[in-house]
Amino acid sequence: MTPTATGAGLPRLIAIMDRLRAEDGCPWDRAQTLLTLKGYLIEETLEVLDVMTTDATEHCEELGDLLFQVVFQSRIRAEEGAFSLDDVIASIADKLERRHPHVFGDETIDDPAEVARRWESIKTTEGKSSRPSDVATDWSALVRAQKVGSRASRVGFDWPDIAGPVAKVHEELREVEEVLTAPDTAGAAARHHEIGDLLFSVVNVARHLGVSAEAALHDATARFGGRVERVQRTLEADGTTSKEASPETLDRLWELHKHARD
């Protein structure tokens, strides 16, 4: 049976937040500001990403931590007289109804891609900028690159199909290879430039495939780290280390562990 959500537990969380921020509440919670909470918000978001497709129990716990950040920031804004948590909830509810006219209105849309285009169209009418240059600069580089690419695509700067971005990856890789032989003093800037172009072209491939470049790299990094550790444990069991093992041994063990569960 699918668990149902009524929101009945939200008043308890709000009451806890009120108690923590009260004059006789927690000194640490009372000392926090929107600026000091930035790092915690990033940390909690990353922790959700780390478990959201694996352990359901940990996912539940981490979502609670992330929800608390929303309640915490809303409380600080309420103290400033700006808005309350109720305003936050009303804002997202209004937005979801407004941007789903095919569900809450009279429109009929069956294609998910058309739903996404309609969403962006409505967003523009609300005065939200869709210019690539307006994407926040403090986002993750991969997330920002994918967002900029998406916005550029909506105004016609894109390839018609996946063949274009794939060819661009090969082109940029060749240009990286060309700067490998450049003198260090003259080539550092060129290598920086070409690596950036290569990464951006790979992000465009991900975008055309409907893949999150950020999540894909996160998972690939985790797989790589897990494989390295398994190889190290195998070598340690044989009384040696990865630094002492021959390249042939490392290759053999890598292939052995490559298809093991990450």
C-alpha angles and dihedrals in degrees: 000000000000113000112243126220122217100163088235091136095057097084090057091053091047090050090051090051091049090051093049092051095044120111091258093038131101115322092213095050091045090053095055123107134184088263095052091047094059094085093046091051091053091046094050092047092052091048090054090050090051095059107022094101098035125038114030094196093053090042090057091050095047092048087055090055090049092048089052089058089057091049091045095051092044090053092053091050090048089054087054090051091243104115142321135231088261088060090051091052093045091048095055093041091052091046094051092050092045094049095046102061088151089063105030098025141039100278123109119214124161102167116087091211090054090049088056092049091048090050091055092045092054090045090057092051087055090061096256112148117243096181115126091227091061096063108118112265095212094064121107108284092240094048091047093048091052092047093048090049091051093051092047089051092056091059094047104270100125146085118265093234144004094276092076099056092041091054089047090056090055091047093050092046090055090051090052089052090051094057094049090087096047116114113266094244094049099031105052094083092043093050090049090050097047095045088053091051091049093051092047091051091052089051089054090055089052091050093052089050092050091243125139104238090202095053093042093054091044091055093043090052090050091050092049093049092048093051093048091052092049091051090049092050091050091051093046090053087057091050098254141093137232090254091056097043121095121249088248091055092048091050092049093049092044091056090045092055097033095090096039117111111279 
